[in-house]
Every structure is written in C-alpha cells, then in structure tokens.
C-alpha cells in the first residue's frame, strides 16, 4: 500500500502543475460550459484513472528506460515518429504558454506591464536550463503539495462565500472563452493534453517498478485523484464566477478576494509552479536532440526559449485558447495507441 501511494503521489505531481495553479485552462475546458462542464469534469475521473493505470503498467511490463522505445514498440516506427514529434511540439508550445503566464501574474497582481514578468521568467529559465536543473526541479516540486492545499482552501472559501445559485451563475460562465465547441470533446481533449505531457515521465516511472500490479494501482489511484481535483477546481471557479470572470489568473483573483496576503503568497506559488514547468519542458525538449550542457544543446534551447518569449506577447489567455486544444487533439492519437497497447503487447492482465 505504501508503494502504491508513493507511485500515485508521483503521478499526481507529474500531472498537476502550472495549469492547475492559474485556473485558466480549467475555466476554458470545464467551467465555461456551465452545468455540462460539471459532467465533463466528472468524466475525467474515469478517463484519467484508466489511462494512468495503462501508462504505469506499460512502463513496468516493458521495463522502460525511455519513452521513445516504448512508444515505437506499441505503435510502430511510422506512428511512433509522429507521436514523438507531437510530444516535442507540446514541450515547446506549453513552455511558451508558461512564459506568457508569468507576465499575466505581474500584470494582474501588481499592475506591472506583462513584459516584466515574461522577461524575468525568460532569464531565469535560460540560466537554470543551462546549469543545474535537477536540483531546482526537486526543490520547487515540493511546492506541489502546497499548491493542492491552497486549491482545497480556495474550494472551501468559494463554496462558503457563494451567494447565488449555479443556475444564476451559468450565463456568466458561458460567456468565458471555451477550449472547444463541445463539453464532452473538451473533457477528452483536456485528458489527452495532460496525458501527452505526462506520458514520457510516467512510462519511465513505471519502468522503475518491478511489480506491475503496484504500478498499475498507483497509476489508477493517481489518475482518479487528479480527476477529482479537476472536479474540485471546476466547482471552485463556478461558485464564484462573479469574481473570476474575465481574469487571466482566476485562482489568483479568488485568492485576492479572500485576502490580499493570501493573494500575494499564491502569486509566488503560481510563479514558482510556472518556473518549474517551464524549465522542465524546455530542458526535456533540448535533451531530445542533444546532451545537456553541450554547445549545440545550449544554442537550441536558448533559441526556442527566446522564441517563446517573443510569442508570449500574444497573451496568456489567448495562447491557452490557441495551443491547448490543438495539442489535446494531437494527444488523442497517443490515447488511442495506449488503449490498444494491452492487446498488442498482451499486458492487459497483471
């Protein structure tokens, strides 16, 4: 049981990141659909749970040391290459969104120009990726439990201060930008996006586990927990649409509504979560092509980080609306491959 909880906690840590911290993607994927978004949020519990089980079991049964070998094994060379490049595109695209998000924090919390936050994040990410990434990632990853505590606090605060019905709030919720045109497609798209970002690490995590049964249960419990967090976050935003509507950082706005000090602390947490995600994404992108700390690696990573900085001027909310659904649709191919993997590798039974 202890090992299962350890695996599930690690899987939650991989899936829960800066997107949860801001609340913007959850607003677009679920709350913007009102009551139908509530159904979509509950749907993610089952999908995250099952795909989490498959991912960790796949890694354990194949003794995976790299996601690339496993992806090619279950999908073939042609599809494997396509999925590989999809994952590469997601790394760069979401990394760009993270840089834009740092600008949104400075603008919303402190009233400063967005370029202050994006420039600071760009410099920090470049310095970190070119130096000791592992140490920084491990330190900041410890903030994830604190983020979850804050999310739960905001959930309680949101429900306790709600002064109108969900029916009355639904029209305002539906005025917010939506990820796709359909609530069910949006829910599946959201899971696909999350799994596409988490799959490389999750497969390797499973490869470290000798017991495929424990790995599977760890992935199942972790996936169910993430789905439950999606539901909690949805209700948190839905309950106080009067506060969060139109904000780039909905959760930050809610935190400020509770207390200016809580808002200040939460802005720091979001910034660090974004920082953690950005360095992980750009570092993983660089290592896909070259060894870390080599000249070619440095040039490649710096070029794409600066490209992300330039693209960030499009705006955080706009980039989430643009990139996330596209990557979610592309990630659906990986979901299909994962669903047929047990039949191809005959690993459906533990």
TORKOL-4160 file (C-alpha; in steps of 0.2 Angstrom, whole numbers, padded with zeros to 4 digits, m for minus):
350
<pt num="1" X="0000" Y="0000" Z="0000"/>
<pt num="2" X="0014" Y="0012" Z="0004"/>
<pt num="3" X="0022" Y="0010" Z="m0013"/>
<pt num="4" X="0006" Y="0012" Z="m0022"/>
<pt num="5" X="0003" Y="0028" Z="m0013"/>
<pt num="6" X="0021" Y="0034" Z="m0017"/>
<pt num="7" X="0018" Y="0030" Z="m0036"/>
<pt num="8" X="0001" Y="0038" Z="m0036"/>
<pt num="9" X="0009" Y="0054" Z="m0027"/>
<pt num="10" X="0022" Y="0055" Z="m0040"/>
<pt num="11" X="0010" Y="0053" Z="m0054"/>
<pt num="12" X="m0001" Y="0067" Z="m0047"/>
<pt num="13" X="0015" Y="0078" Z="m0046"/>
<pt num="14" X="0018" Y="0075" Z="m0065"/>
<pt num="15" X="0000" Y="0079" Z="m0070"/>
<pt num="16" X="m0003" Y="0094" Z="m0058"/>
<pt num="17" X="0007" Y="0109" Z="m0062"/>
<pt num="18" X="0005" Y="0127" Z="m0068"/>
<pt num="19" X="m0011" Y="0124" Z="m0077"/>
<pt num="20" X="m0020" Y="0120" Z="m0061"/>
<pt num="21" X="m0011" Y="0134" Z="m0052"/>
<pt num="22" X="m0018" Y="0148" Z="m0064"/>
<pt num="23" X="m0036" Y="0140" Z="m0066"/>
<pt num="24" X="m0037" Y="0147" Z="m0084"/>
<pt num="25" X="m0036" Y="0131" Z="m0093"/>
<pt num="26" X="m0049" Y="0123" Z="m0081"/>
<pt num="27" X="m0060" Y="0138" Z="m0084"/>
<pt num="28" X="m0059" Y="0136" Z="m0103"/>
<pt num="29" X="m0061" Y="0117" Z="m0103"/>
<pt num="30" X="m0075" Y="0115" Z="m0090"/>
<pt num="31" X="m0082" Y="0130" Z="m0081"/>
<pt num="32" X="m0086" Y="0139" Z="m0097"/>
<pt num="33" X="m0099" Y="0125" Z="m0102"/>
<pt num="34" X="m0109" Y="0128" Z="m0085"/>
<pt num="35" X="m0118" Y="0113" Z="m0079"/>
<pt num="36" X="m0112" Y="0102" Z="m0094"/>
<pt num="37" X="m0094" Y="0107" Z="m0089"/>
<pt num="38" X="m0098" Y="0099" Z="m0072"/>
<pt num="39" X="m0102" Y="0082" Z="m0081"/>
<pt num="40" X="m0086" Y="0084" Z="m0091"/>
<pt num="41" X="m0076" Y="0086" Z="m0075"/>
<pt num="42" X="m0083" Y="0070" Z="m0068"/>
<pt num="43" X="m0080" Y="0061" Z="m0084"/>
<pt num="44" X="m0061" Y="0065" Z="m0082"/>
<pt num="45" X="m0060" Y="0055" Z="m0066"/>
<pt num="46" X="m0064" Y="0039" Z="m0075"/>
<pt num="47" X="m0053" Y="0043" Z="m0090"/>
<pt num="48" X="m0038" Y="0049" Z="m0080"/>
<pt num="49" X="m0039" Y="0034" Z="m0069"/>
<pt num="50" X="m0039" Y="0021" Z="m0083"/>
<pt num="51" X="m0026" Y="0029" Z="m0093"/>
<pt num="52" X="m0015" Y="0031" Z="m0078"/>
<pt num="53" X="m0016" Y="0013" Z="m0075"/>
<pt num="54" X="m0012" Y="0009" Z="m0093"/>
<pt num="55" X="0003" Y="0020" Z="m0093"/>
<pt num="56" X="0011" Y="0014" Z="m0077"/>
<pt num="57" X="0008" Y="m0004" Z="m0081"/>
<pt num="58" X="0015" Y="m0002" Z="m0099"/>
<pt num="59" X="0031" Y="0006" Z="m0091"/>
<pt num="60" X="0033" Y="m0008" Z="m0078"/>
<pt num="61" X="0029" Y="m0023" Z="m0090"/>
<pt num="62" X="0042" Y="m0016" Z="m0103"/>
<pt num="63" X="0055" Y="m0011" Z="m0090"/>
<pt num="64" X="0055" Y="0006" Z="m0099"/>
<pt num="65" X="0071" Y="0017" Z="m0098"/>
<pt num="66" X="0065" Y="0029" Z="m0111"/>
<pt num="67" X="0048" Y="0033" Z="m0118"/>
<pt num="68" X="0054" Y="0033" Z="m0136"/>
<pt num="69" X="0057" Y="0015" Z="m0136"/>
<pt num="70" X="0041" Y="0010" Z="m0128"/>
<pt num="71" X="0031" Y="0022" Z="m0140"/>
<pt num="72" X="0039" Y="0015" Z="m0155"/>
<pt num="73" X="0036" Y="m0003" Z="m0149"/>
<pt num="74" X="0017" Y="m0001" Z="m0146"/>
<pt num="75" X="0014" Y="0010" Z="m0162"/>
<pt num="76" X="0027" Y="0005" Z="m0175"/>
<pt num="77" X="0041" Y="0016" Z="m0182"/>
<pt num="78" X="0029" Y="0027" Z="m0193"/>
<pt num="79" X="0016" Y="0032" Z="m0179"/>
<pt num="80" X="0030" Y="0032" Z="m0166"/>
<pt num="81" X="0039" Y="0045" Z="m0175"/>
<pt num="82" X="0023" Y="0056" Z="m0177"/>
<pt num="83" X="0019" Y="0054" Z="m0158"/>
<pt num="84" X="0037" Y="0058" Z="m0154"/>
<pt num="85" X="0036" Y="0075" Z="m0164"/>
<pt num="86" X="0019" Y="0078" Z="m0156"/>
<pt num="87" X="0027" Y="0077" Z="m0139"/>
<pt num="88" X="0041" Y="0089" Z="m0145"/>
<pt num="89" X="0029" Y="0102" Z="m0151"/>
<pt num="90" X="0019" Y="0101" Z="m0135"/>
<pt num="91" X="0035" Y="0103" Z="m0125"/>
<pt num="92" X="0039" Y="0120" Z="m0134"/>
<pt num="93" X="0021" Y="0126" Z="m0135"/>
<pt num="94" X="0017" Y="0123" Z="m0117"/>
<pt num="95" X="0034" Y="0131" Z="m0112"/>
<pt num="96" X="0029" Y="0146" Z="m0122"/>
<pt num="97" X="0012" Y="0147" Z="m0113"/>
<pt num="98" X="0021" Y="0146" Z="m0096"/>
<pt num="99" X="0032" Y="0161" Z="m0101"/>
<pt num="100" X="0016" Y="0171" Z="m0105"/>
<pt num="101" X="0008" Y="0166" Z="m0089"/>
<pt num="102" X="0022" Y="0174" Z="m0079"/>
<pt num="103" X="0018" Y="0190" Z="m0087"/>
<pt num="104" X="0000" Y="0188" Z="m0083"/>
<pt num="105" X="0004" Y="0186" Z="m0065"/>
<pt num="106" X="0014" Y="0203" Z="m0064"/>
<pt num="107" X="0000" Y="0212" Z="m0073"/>
<pt num="108" X="m0014" Y="0205" Z="m0063"/>
<pt num="109" X="m0006" Y="0205" Z="m0046"/>
<pt num="110" X="0005" Y="0220" Z="m0046"/>
<pt num="111" X="m0002" Y="0231" Z="m0061"/>
<pt num="112" X="0015" Y="0230" Z="m0070"/>
<pt num="113" X="0017" Y="0228" Z="m0088"/>
<pt num="114" X="0017" Y="0209" Z="m0094"/>
<pt num="115" X="0035" Y="0211" Z="m0101"/>
<pt num="116" X="0042" Y="0212" Z="m0083"/>
<pt num="117" X="0036" Y="0195" Z="m0079"/>
<pt num="118" X="0040" Y="0187" Z="m0096"/>
<pt num="119" X="0057" Y="0194" Z="m0096"/>
<pt num="120" X="0061" Y="0189" Z="m0079"/>
<pt num="121" X="0055" Y="0171" Z="m0082"/>
<pt num="122" X="0064" Y="0170" Z="m0098"/>
<pt num="123" X="0081" Y="0175" Z="m0090"/>
<pt num="124" X="0078" Y="0163" Z="m0075"/>
<pt num="125" X="0073" Y="0148" Z="m0087"/>
<pt num="126" X="0088" Y="0151" Z="m0098"/>
<pt num="127" X="0100" Y="0152" Z="m0083"/>
<pt num="128" X="0093" Y="0137" Z="m0075"/>
<pt num="129" X="0092" Y="0126" Z="m0090"/>
<pt num="130" X="0110" Y="0129" Z="m0094"/>
<pt num="131" X="0115" Y="0125" Z="m0076"/>
<pt num="132" X="0109" Y="0113" Z="m0063"/>
<pt num="133" X="0091" Y="0109" Z="m0067"/>
<pt num="134" X="0088" Y="0093" Z="m0057"/>
<pt num="135" X="0092" Y="0102" Z="m0040"/>
<pt num="136" X="0080" Y="0116" Z="m0044"/>
<pt num="137" X="0066" Y="0105" Z="m0050"/>
<pt num="138" X="0067" Y="0094" Z="m0035"/>
<pt num="139" X="0066" Y="0109" Z="m0023"/>
<pt num="140" X="0052" Y="0118" Z="m0032"/>
<pt num="141" X="0042" Y="0101" Z="m0035"/>
<pt num="142" X="0040" Y="0101" Z="m0016"/>
<pt num="143" X="0028" Y="0116" Z="m0019"/>
<pt num="144" X="0015" Y="0104" Z="m0027"/>
<pt num="145" X="0008" Y="0098" Z="m0011"/>
<pt num="146" X="0006" Y="0116" Z="m0005"/>
<pt num="147" X="m0002" Y="0121" Z="m0021"/>
<pt num="148" X="m0015" Y="0107" Z="m0018"/>
<pt num="149" X="m0018" Y="0113" Z="0000"/>
<pt num="150" X="m0021" Y="0131" Z="m0007"/>
<pt num="151" X="m0033" Y="0124" Z="m0021"/>
<pt num="152" X="m0043" Y="0115" Z="m0007"/>
<pt num="153" X="m0043" Y="0131" Z="0003"/>
<pt num="154" X="m0050" Y="0141" Z="m0011"/>
<pt num="155" X="m0063" Y="0127" Z="m0014"/>
<pt num="156" X="m0069" Y="0129" Z="0004"/>
<pt num="157" X="m0068" Y="0148" Z="0003"/>
<pt num="158" X="m0078" Y="0148" Z="m0014"/>
<pt num="159" X="m0092" Y="0137" Z="m0008"/>
<pt num="160" X="m0093" Y="0146" Z="0009"/>
<pt num="161" X="m0094" Y="0164" Z="0001"/>
<pt num="162" X="m0106" Y="0159" Z="m0014"/>
<pt num="163" X="m0121" Y="0170" Z="m0013"/>
<pt num="164" X="m0131" Y="0164" Z="m0028"/>
<pt num="165" X="m0136" Y="0148" Z="m0037"/>
<pt num="166" X="m0126" Y="0139" Z="m0050"/>
<pt num="167" X="m0141" Y="0142" Z="m0062"/>
<pt num="168" X="m0139" Y="0161" Z="m0060"/>
<pt num="169" X="m0120" Y="0160" Z="m0062"/>
<pt num="170" X="m0121" Y="0149" Z="m0078"/>
<pt num="171" X="m0124" Y="0163" Z="m0091"/>
<pt num="172" X="m0109" Y="0172" Z="m0084"/>
<pt num="173" X="m0099" Y="0156" Z="m0085"/>
<pt num="174" X="m0104" Y="0153" Z="m0103"/>
<pt num="175" X="m0098" Y="0170" Z="m0108"/>
<pt num="176" X="m0080" Y="0164" Z="m0104"/>
<pt num="177" X="m0069" Y="0158" Z="m0119"/>
<pt num="178" X="m0071" Y="0139" Z="m0121"/>
<pt num="179" X="m0057" Y="0126" Z="m0127"/>
<pt num="180" X="m0068" Y="0118" Z="m0139"/>
<pt num="181" X="m0086" Y="0118" Z="m0146"/>
<pt num="182" X="m0092" Y="0104" Z="m0135"/>
<pt num="183" X="m0091" Y="0099" Z="m0117"/>
<pt num="184" X="m0088" Y="0081" Z="m0119"/>
<pt num="185" X="m0074" Y="0084" Z="m0133"/>
<pt num="186" X="m0067" Y="0097" Z="m0121"/>
<pt num="187" X="m0066" Y="0084" Z="m0107"/>
<pt num="188" X="m0057" Y="0071" Z="m0118"/>
<pt num="189" X="m0046" Y="0085" Z="m0125"/>
<pt num="190" X="m0041" Y="0090" Z="m0108"/>
<pt num="191" X="m0036" Y="0072" Z="m0103"/>
<pt num="192" X="m0027" Y="0070" Z="m0119"/>
<pt num="193" X="m0017" Y="0085" Z="m0117"/>
<pt num="194" X="m0012" Y="0081" Z="m0099"/>
<pt num="195" X="m0008" Y="0063" Z="m0103"/>
<pt num="196" X="0003" Y="0069" Z="m0118"/>
<pt num="197" X="0013" Y="0080" Z="m0106"/>
<pt num="198" X="0014" Y="0066" Z="m0093"/>
<pt num="199" X="0017" Y="0051" Z="m0103"/>
<pt num="200" X="0036" Y="0052" Z="m0105"/>
<pt num="201" X="0039" Y="0053" Z="m0087"/>
<pt num="202" X="0025" Y="0041" Z="m0082"/>
<pt num="203" X="0031" Y="0027" Z="m0093"/>
<pt num="204" X="0049" Y="0029" Z="m0086"/>
<pt num="205" X="0041" Y="0029" Z="m0068"/>
<pt num="206" X="0033" Y="0013" Z="m0072"/>
<pt num="207" X="0049" Y="0006" Z="m0078"/>
<pt num="208" X="0057" Y="0008" Z="m0061"/>
<pt num="209" X="0043" Y="m0003" Z="m0053"/>
<pt num="210" X="0046" Y="m0022" Z="m0053"/>
<pt num="211" X="0028" Y="m0025" Z="m0048"/>
<pt num="212" X="0016" Y="m0021" Z="m0062"/>
<pt num="213" X="0001" Y="m0024" Z="m0051"/>
<pt num="214" X="0008" Y="m0010" Z="m0039"/>
<pt num="215" X="0012" Y="0001" Z="m0054"/>
<pt num="216" X="m0005" Y="m0001" Z="m0061"/>
<pt num="217" X="m0014" Y="0003" Z="m0045"/>
<pt num="218" X="m0003" Y="0018" Z="m0042"/>
<pt num="219" X="m0007" Y="0025" Z="m0059"/>
<pt num="220" X="m0026" Y="0021" Z="m0056"/>
<pt num="221" X="m0026" Y="0030" Z="m0039"/>
<pt num="222" X="m0016" Y="0044" Z="m0045"/>
<pt num="223" X="m0027" Y="0047" Z="m0061"/>
<pt num="224" X="m0043" Y="0046" Z="m0050"/>
<pt num="225" X="m0036" Y="0059" Z="m0038"/>
<pt num="226" X="m0031" Y="0071" Z="m0052"/>
<pt num="227" X="m0049" Y="0069" Z="m0060"/>
<pt num="228" X="m0056" Y="0073" Z="m0043"/>
<pt num="229" X="m0045" Y="0088" Z="m0042"/>
<pt num="230" X="m0052" Y="0094" Z="m0059"/>
<pt num="231" X="m0070" Y="0092" Z="m0051"/>
<pt num="232" X="m0065" Y="0102" Z="m0036"/>
<pt num="233" X="m0057" Y="0116" Z="m0046"/>
<pt num="234" X="m0072" Y="0117" Z="m0058"/>
<pt num="235" X="m0084" Y="0120" Z="m0043"/>
<pt num="236" X="m0071" Y="0132" Z="m0035"/>
<pt num="237" X="m0072" Y="0143" Z="m0051"/>
<pt num="238" X="m0091" Y="0140" Z="m0055"/>
<pt num="239" X="m0096" Y="0145" Z="m0037"/>
<pt num="240" X="m0088" Y="0162" Z="m0039"/>
<pt num="241" X="m0089" Y="0167" Z="m0057"/>
<pt num="242" X="m0094" Y="0184" Z="m0051"/>
<pt num="243" X="m0076" Y="0186" Z="m0045"/>
<pt num="244" X="m0065" Y="0176" Z="m0058"/>
<pt num="245" X="m0074" Y="0180" Z="m0074"/>
<pt num="246" X="m0063" Y="0188" Z="m0087"/>
<pt num="247" X="m0047" Y="0186" Z="m0077"/>
<pt num="248" X="m0031" Y="0178" Z="m0084"/>
<pt num="249" X="m0027" Y="0170" Z="m0067"/>
<pt num="250" X="m0044" Y="0165" Z="m0060"/>
<pt num="251" X="m0037" Y="0157" Z="m0044"/>
<pt num="252" X="m0026" Y="0171" Z="m0041"/>
<pt num="253" X="m0041" Y="0183" Z="m0042"/>
<pt num="254" X="m0051" Y="0172" Z="m0030"/>
<pt num="255" X="m0036" Y="0171" Z="m0018"/>
<pt num="256" X="m0035" Y="0190" Z="m0018"/>
<pt num="257" X="m0054" Y="0191" Z="m0014"/>
<pt num="258" X="m0050" Y="0180" Z="0002"/>
<pt num="259" X="m0036" Y="0191" Z="0007"/>
<pt num="260" X="m0023" Y="0202" Z="m0001"/>
<pt num="261" X="m0009" Y="0192" Z="0009"/>
<pt num="262" X="m0016" Y="0176" Z="0003"/>
<pt num="263" X="m0016" Y="0183" Z="m0015"/>
<pt num="264" X="0002" Y="0188" Z="m0013"/>
<pt num="265" X="0008" Y="0171" Z="m0007"/>
<pt num="266" X="m0002" Y="0162" Z="m0020"/>
<pt num="267" X="0005" Y="0173" Z="m0034"/>
<pt num="268" X="0023" Y="0167" Z="m0028"/>
<pt num="269" X="0017" Y="0149" Z="m0028"/>
<pt num="270" X="0010" Y="0151" Z="m0046"/>
<pt num="271" X="0026" Y="0159" Z="m0052"/>
<pt num="272" X="0036" Y="0145" Z="m0045"/>
<pt num="273" X="0025" Y="0132" Z="m0052"/>
<pt num="274" X="0026" Y="0140" Z="m0069"/>
<pt num="275" X="0045" Y="0142" Z="m0067"/>
<pt num="276" X="0046" Y="0123" Z="m0063"/>
<pt num="277" X="0035" Y="0118" Z="m0078"/>
<pt num="278" X="0045" Y="0130" Z="m0090"/>
<pt num="279" X="0062" Y="0123" Z="m0086"/>
<pt num="280" X="0056" Y="0105" Z="m0086"/>
<pt num="281" X="0048" Y="0107" Z="m0103"/>
<pt num="282" X="0062" Y="0116" Z="m0111"/>
<pt num="283" X="0075" Y="0105" Z="m0104"/>
<pt num="284" X="0066" Y="0089" Z="m0109"/>
<pt num="285" X="0065" Y="0097" Z="m0127"/>
<pt num="286" X="0083" Y="0100" Z="m0128"/>
<pt num="287" X="0088" Y="0083" Z="m0122"/>
<pt num="288" X="0078" Y="0075" Z="m0135"/>
<pt num="289" X="0091" Y="0081" Z="m0148"/>
<pt num="290" X="0107" Y="0084" Z="m0139"/>
<pt num="291" X="0116" Y="0080" Z="m0122"/>
<pt num="292" X="0114" Y="0094" Z="m0109"/>
<pt num="293" X="0127" Y="0107" Z="m0107"/>
<pt num="294" X="0134" Y="0105" Z="m0124"/>
<pt num="295" X="0136" Y="0119" Z="m0136"/>
<pt num="296" X="0123" Y="0113" Z="m0148"/>
<pt num="297" X="0111" Y="0110" Z="m0133"/>
<pt num="298" X="0113" Y="0127" Z="m0126"/>
<pt num="299" X="0111" Y="0136" Z="m0143"/>
<pt num="300" X="0095" Y="0125" Z="m0147"/>
<pt num="301" X="0087" Y="0128" Z="m0130"/>
<pt num="302" X="0091" Y="0147" Z="m0129"/>
<pt num="303" X="0084" Y="0149" Z="m0147"/>
<pt num="304" X="0067" Y="0141" Z="m0143"/>
<pt num="305" X="0066" Y="0150" Z="m0126"/>
<pt num="306" X="0068" Y="0167" Z="m0134"/>
<pt num="307" X="0056" Y="0162" Z="m0147"/>
<pt num="308" X="0044" Y="0158" Z="m0133"/>
<pt num="309" X="0047" Y="0175" Z="m0126"/>
<pt num="310" X="0043" Y="0183" Z="m0142"/>
<pt num="311" X="0027" Y="0173" Z="m0144"/>
<pt num="312" X="0021" Y="0176" Z="m0127"/>
<pt num="313" X="0016" Y="0194" Z="m0132"/>
<pt num="314" X="0001" Y="0186" Z="m0140"/>
<pt num="315" X="m0006" Y="0185" Z="m0122"/>
<pt num="316" X="m0008" Y="0171" Z="m0109"/>
<pt num="317" X="m0027" Y="0168" Z="m0111"/>
<pt num="318" X="m0026" Y="0169" Z="m0130"/>
<pt num="319" X="m0011" Y="0156" Z="m0131"/>
<pt num="320" X="m0021" Y="0144" Z="m0119"/>
<pt num="321" X="m0036" Y="0145" Z="m0131"/>
<pt num="322" X="m0024" Y="0143" Z="m0146"/>
<pt num="323" X="m0012" Y="0129" Z="m0141"/>
<pt num="324" X="m0020" Y="0118" Z="m0128"/>
<pt num="325" X="m0035" Y="0112" Z="m0139"/>
<pt num="326" X="m0023" Y="0109" Z="m0154"/>
<pt num="327" X="m0011" Y="0099" Z="m0143"/>
<pt num="328" X="m0026" Y="0090" Z="m0135"/>
<pt num="329" X="m0032" Y="0084" Z="m0152"/>
<pt num="330" X="m0015" Y="0078" Z="m0156"/>
<pt num="331" X="m0013" Y="0070" Z="m0140"/>
<pt num="332" X="m0029" Y="0059" Z="m0144"/>
<pt num="333" X="m0018" Y="0049" Z="m0155"/>
<pt num="334" X="m0007" Y="0044" Z="m0141"/>
<pt num="335" X="m0023" Y="0040" Z="m0131"/>
<pt num="336" X="m0028" Y="0028" Z="m0145"/>
<pt num="337" X="m0011" Y="0020" Z="m0145"/>
<pt num="338" X="m0012" Y="0017" Z="m0126"/>
<pt num="339" X="m0029" Y="0010" Z="m0127"/>
<pt num="340" X="m0023" Y="m0004" Z="m0140"/>
<pt num="341" X="m0006" Y="m0007" Z="m0131"/>
<pt num="342" X="m0013" Y="m0020" Z="m0120"/>
<pt num="343" X="m0019" Y="m0030" Z="m0135"/>
<pt num="344" X="m0003" Y="m0028" Z="m0145"/>
<pt num="345" X="0009" Y="m0032" Z="m0130"/>
<pt num="346" X="m0003" Y="m0044" Z="m0121"/>
<pt num="347" X="m0001" Y="m0035" Z="m0105"/>
<pt num="348" X="m0019" Y="m0032" Z="m0101"/>
<pt num="349" X="m0018" Y="m0045" Z="m0086"/>
<pt num="350" X="m0006" Y="m0042" Z="m0072"/>
